[in-house]
Amino acid sequence: MWQAVESRIRVSSHLGLVSWMYLHLRVDVHSGTQT
């Protein structure tokens, strides 16, 4: 049971990091094309 919880936390944190990087990349591209 504990192993499953640990893996779920790892996956959720990984997804959060990916979405955060994706968001920042999109913002950078948007601001870059605006100027």
C-alpha positions, -999 to 999 in steps of 0.1 A, spaced: 0 0 0 27 25 10 46 17 -23 15 26 -43 11 59 -25 48 68 -29 46 61 -67 14 82 -70 31 111 -52 61 108 -75 39 107 -106 18 137 -95 49 158 -86 65 149 -120 33 159 -138 33 192 -119 69 199 -128 62 192 -165 31 213 -166 49 242 -148 78 240 -173 53 239 -202 35 269 -188 67 289 -185 78 279 -220 45 291 -234 47 324 -216 83 329 -228 73 322 -264 42 344 -262 61 374 -248 89 368 -273 65 369 -303 47 400 -289 78 422 -289 
